[in-house]
Amino acid sequence: MKKISAKKTLMGMILIPAMFSGAVLAQETVIDKDKSVKKPEAYGVDDRGIIARNTTGLCWRTGYWTPAMAIHECDPDLVKKPEDAAAAAPAAGVAAAKTAPEKITFSADALFDFDSAKLKPNGIQSLNEFANGIKGLKYDTIIAVGYADRIGSDEYNKNLSIRRAESVKAHLVSRGIEPSRIFVDGKGEANPVTGNSCVGDKKTKALIECLAPDRRVEIEVAGTR
């Protein structure tokens, strides 16, 4: 039996992987006959143009490979399936159905008597209509903000506006709306709708009527239908 030297055997073990590795790496940057450089390949190929695989059957990835370059033949889990795209379509439709926040302003005089935070019968009916109107709406938060006119002290008007907003919240909760979804605030005499159009500081009937638009409760709700 012919002996093979250990030196030759070792050389053969080194050269064979090197030759195979060279065939794979040669595909990373492909140069055409006209000397122009083509796009780097994601997978190594042999001389026949077939994707090279290791002993376990996995495709050889080059150093240029990225998940975006994955192909179904080698990385099926990374390739987006048609059904995945179809499943994403309804989600996009839901996002499109989102509506901008809708703000509804209720006259405080329609909801309450002057200088009061107790709801009037007409005010209860108005809030019932509001609660019925949002039944088909998937909302996250409802914000009720109370305002007062400038008659009286700042502190008194602030407290009155808060108490009115809390009365609105309490009634909406009684209509089945979760209390954790309703946020209340009172701004007092801030942000007057009338501006400087109402003259005088004394609590006269004319001034009370002129400042009526400033006495209000604004309810803002946003969601999807």
N, C-alpha and C positions, 0 to 999 in steps of 0.2 A: 504494500500500500504506500502511495506517494505521500510523503510528509509535507505539510504546509507550514512554513515558518510562522511563528507568532507575530513577527513584524509585519508580514504581508497581510495576515488576517486582520490585524489592527488597522492597517492602512485602508483595507476594504471597508471596515466598519465605519471609518471616518468619512471616506469619500462618498459612499452611497447616500447617507443622509444629506451631505453637503450638496450633492448633485440635485437631489429632490427638492431641497430647500431653495436652491437657486432657481429651479423651474417655477416654484411658487412665487418667490419674491420678484421674479422678472415680470410678473403680471401687475405688480403694484403701480408701476409707471410704464405705460405702453408707448413705444415710439414707432410711428408709422414709417413706411418706406420713404415718404417725402420729408422725413426728419421732424415732423410736427409732433408735439407731445399731446397724447390723448388724455382723457379723464382717468384718474387712478381707479383700479378695479377694487371692489369690496372683497372679492373672494379669489383665491389663487386657482389657476387652471393649468392643466398639463398641455403638452404639445398638440393635442387634438382639440383643445378648446373646451375640454370637459372639466368641471369644477373638481379640484383635488380634495380628497378626503383622508382623514387619519385612519388608524387601525380600528377605531370604534365606529367609523362611518360618518363622523361629523365633518362638515365642510371646513376647509382651511380659510380663516379670515386673514386678510392682509392688515397692515398697520393703518390703512386708510378706512377700514370698516367703521361704520356708525350704525346705530339702530335704524336710522332713516333709510339706509341702503339695504336693509334686510330683504331677502327674497323668500317666497313661500317654500321653495325646495330645501333651503338650508335652515331657516329660522321661522317656521310657521307661526310660532307664538307671538312674534314681533310684527307680523304683517296684519294690518287691519282687515277684518273680514267684512263682507258686504252687509251681513246682518247687524254688525256693530254700528255701521253708519246709519242703518235704518232705525236702530234703537235710539240713536242720538237725535233723530229728527223730531220725535214728539217732545223731547226736552227743550229743543229750540223753540218749538211752538208755544210751550208754556211760558218761556221767558218773554216771548213776543206779546203774550197776553197781559203782561204786567201793565198796570195803569199808573199814571202819575198821581201823586197825592192829591186827593180831592178835599177842599176845604169848604165847609158849610158854616155860614154865620147865622146865628139865631139872635134876634133882638132880645136883650135882657128884659125889656118891658113886656115882651110877649110871653116870656117864660116866668117872670117873677113880678110881683108888685114892686113899686118904687121903694128902694132902700130895704129890700127883703131878699132872702135866699131860699124861700119856700116856693116850690113850683106851683103855678096856677093850673087849673084844669086845661086851659088851652095850651099851656106849655107842656104838660104831660102828653097831650095828643100829638104835638109836634115831634116830641122825642120818640113816641111810639112809631110814628111814620118813618123817622130816621132809622130806628132799629130794624124795622121791617125791610127797609130799603137795602140794608147791607147784609141780609141773610144769605144772598147768593155770592157774597164777596169773601175771598180768602184773605184775611187781613192779619197783620202782625201786631200793630199798635194803633190805638185810637187816642188822639191827644185832644183834651178839652181845656181851653184856655179862657178864663173869665176876664172881663174888662169892666171898669167903672168910669163914670164921668169925673170931672175935676171938682165937683161940689163936695166939700168935706176935706178932711186931712188925708195926707198921703197914706199913712198907716191904716186908717179906717177903710179907705178905698181898696187898699191891697188886700186886707182881710176879707172884705165883702166879695171881691172878685174871686178869691180862693174858695170861699164858702159856696158861691154859686156854681163854680166848676165842680166841686165835690157833690153838690146836689144832682147835677147832671149825671155824674158818674154813678151815683147810687141808683138812679132810676134806670140807667142802661144796664146795670148789673141785675136789677130786678126783672129785666126783659131777657135775661139769659146770656148776656155777654160776660165773659170771664173778667173778673176785676183786675187780674194781673196784666191784661192787655190794654187797660185804660190808664193813661197818664194825665194828671191834672196839674194846672198851674194857674196862678192869678197874676195879672200884670198891673192891677190897679188902674190908674188913670193914664198909663203909658199908651203911646201910639193912638192918639185920638183921631177918629175919622173926620170930625168936624174941623180940625185944625184951629185956626183963629177966627172962624166965621161967627162964633157965638160971643157976644159982647156982655161983659158984666161978671161979677163975682158973687153977688147976693143970690140966695136960693129963692128965686122968683119962679112963677109958673112959666113965664116965657123962656127963661134960661133952662129950666128943666126940660121943656119940650124941644128946645134947640139942641141940647146935648144928648138927646135920645139915641142917636146912632152910635155914640161912644159907649153906651151901656149895652154890652153884647157878650155872647159866648161863642167862640169859634171852635168848631170840631173838625179835626183833620184826620182822615183815614186813607190808607193806601194798601193795595193788595192786588189780587188777580181774580178775574171773573171766570 
